[in-house]
């Protein structure tokens, strides 16, 4: 019998063949660990995109192996935590960040404001946001930029 701790370790560092079983594990912590695995394959991602746990999908949103179609699906997730995690991806496309900047949820917009790859028109848009938290996140993010 494999222990929960061993499953978590395999989920994070195991071979793709081991992930085939763990991606459907009943323990959500194990599925969250799977999302951190650098060997995560597209068919694993497809399953995790439909996971019922918002924290699994939020963790998945940070995985560097996501393809553009995966990101597009997460952009439309109903949970703001998932969209907020997505907004922090440094390699998110400009049109995708634009969608997040127009999100109805201020926490999503605030996460987008901290994205290191904002373009100047994104910054202009955020400076006019009505939410103080969003503007504060933008100011904090801009203060750490290396302006060349």
C-alpha positions as CSV (number, residue, x, y, z in Angstrom):
1,X,0.0,0.0,0.0
2,X,1.3,3.4,-1.0
3,X,1.1,6.1,1.7
4,X,-0.3,9.6,1.1
5,X,3.1,11.2,1.5
6,X,4.6,8.8,-1.1
7,X,1.8,9.6,-3.5
8,X,2.4,13.3,-3.0
9,X,6.1,12.8,-3.8
10,X,5.3,10.7,-6.9
11,X,2.8,13.2,-8.0
12,X,5.4,16.0,-7.9
13,X,8.4,14.1,-9.3
14,X,7.2,10.9,-10.8
15,X,7.3,9.7,-14.4
16,X,4.4,10.5,-16.7
17,X,3.3,6.9,-16.5
18,X,2.8,7.2,-12.7
19,X,0.8,10.4,-13.2
20,X,-1.8,8.5,-15.2
21,X,-3.1,7.0,-12.0
22,X,-2.5,10.0,-9.7
23,X,-4.3,12.6,-11.9
24,X,-7.5,10.9,-10.8
25,X,-6.6,10.3,-7.2
26,X,-9.4,10.9,-4.7
27,X,-7.2,13.1,-2.5
28,X,-7.2,16.7,-3.9
29,X,-3.7,17.4,-2.4
30,X,-2.3,14.6,-4.5
31,X,-3.9,16.1,-7.6
32,X,-2.5,19.5,-6.7
33,X,0.9,17.9,-6.4
34,X,0.4,16.5,-9.9
35,X,0.0,20.0,-11.3
36,X,3.5,20.9,-10.1
37,X,5.2,18.0,-11.9
38,X,7.5,19.1,-14.7
39,X,6.6,15.9,-16.6
40,X,2.9,16.8,-16.8
41,X,1.7,15.7,-20.3
42,X,-1.2,17.3,-22.3
43,X,-3.5,14.4,-21.6
44,X,-3.0,14.9,-17.8
45,X,-3.6,18.7,-18.2
46,X,-6.8,18.0,-20.1
47,X,-8.1,15.9,-17.1
48,X,-7.0,18.5,-14.5
49,X,-8.7,21.4,-16.5
50,X,-12.0,19.8,-15.5
51,X,-11.1,19.0,-11.9
52,X,-13.8,19.9,-9.4
53,X,-11.3,21.4,-6.9
54,X,-10.6,25.1,-7.5
55,X,-7.2,24.8,-5.8
56,X,-6.2,22.1,-8.2
57,X,-7.1,24.3,-11.2
58,X,-5.4,27.3,-9.6
59,X,-2.2,25.4,-9.2
60,X,-2.5,24.1,-12.7
61,X,-2.8,27.7,-14.0
62,X,0.8,28.2,-12.9
63,X,2.2,25.2,-14.7
64,X,4.7,26.2,-17.4
65,X,3.6,23.3,-19.6
66,X,0.2,24.7,-20.4
67,X,-0.5,25.2,-24.1
68,X,-2.4,28.2,-25.4
69,X,-5.7,26.2,-25.6
70,X,-5.3,25.3,-21.9
71,X,-4.8,28.9,-20.9
72,X,-7.8,29.9,-23.0
73,X,-10.0,27.4,-21.1
74,X,-8.8,28.7,-17.7
75,X,-9.4,32.3,-18.7
76,X,-13.1,31.4,-18.7
77,X,-13.1,29.6,-15.4
78,X,-15.8,30.8,-13.0
79,X,-13.4,30.8,-10.0
80,X,-11.5,34.1,-9.5
81,X,-8.6,32.3,-7.8
82,X,-8.0,30.3,-11.0
83,X,-8.1,33.4,-13.2
84,X,-5.9,35.3,-10.6
85,X,-3.3,32.5,-10.8
86,X,-3.4,32.7,-14.6
87,X,-2.8,36.5,-14.5
88,X,0.5,35.9,-12.8
89,X,2.0,33.8,-15.6
90,X,4.9,35.7,-17.1
91,X,4.4,34.1,-20.5
92,X,0.7,35.0,-20.9
93,X,-0.2,36.5,-24.2
94,X,-1.1,40.2,-24.5
95,X,-4.7,39.5,-25.6
96,X,-5.1,37.1,-22.7
97,X,-3.8,39.7,-20.2
98,X,-6.2,42.1,-21.7
99,X,-9.1,39.8,-21.0
100,X,-8.0,39.6,-17.3
101,X,-7.7,43.3,-17.1
102,X,-11.3,43.5,-18.0
103,X,-12.3,40.9,-15.4
104,X,-15.2,41.8,-13.1
105,X,-13.2,40.7,-10.1
106,X,-10.8,43.2,-8.6
107,X,-8.5,40.4,-7.3
108,X,-8.0,39.1,-10.8
109,X,-7.3,42.6,-12.1
110,X,-4.9,43.2,-9.2
111,X,-3.0,40.0,-10.0
112,X,-2.8,41.0,-13.6
113,X,-1.4,44.4,-12.5
114,X,1.6,42.5,-11.0
115,X,2.4,40.7,-14.2
116,X,6.0,41.6,-15.2
117,X,5.2,41.7,-18.9
118,X,2.5,44.3,-19.0
119,X,2.6,46.5,-22.0
120,X,2.2,50.3,-21.8
121,X,-1.4,50.3,-22.9
122,X,-2.1,47.7,-20.1
123,X,-0.5,50.0,-17.5
124,X,-2.6,53.0,-18.8
125,X,-5.8,50.9,-18.4
126,X,-4.9,49.9,-14.9
127,X,-4.1,53.4,-13.8
128,X,-7.7,54.3,-14.6
129,X,-9.1,51.3,-12.7
130,X,-11.8,52.3,-10.2
131,X,-10.5,49.9,-7.5
132,X,-7.8,51.2,-5.1
133,X,-6.4,47.7,-4.6
134,X,-5.8,47.3,-8.3
135,X,-4.0,50.6,-8.5
136,X,-1.9,49.8,-5.4
137,X,-0.9,46.4,-6.9
138,X,0.2,48.3,-10.1
139,X,2.2,50.8,-8.2
140,X,3.9,48.1,-6.2
141,X,4.7,46.1,-9.4
142,X,6.0,49.2,-11.2
143,X,8.3,50.1,-8.3
144,X,10.2,46.8,-8.8
145,X,10.6,47.2,-12.6
146,X,13.9,47.7,-14.1
147,X,13.3,50.7,-16.4
148,X,15.9,50.8,-19.1
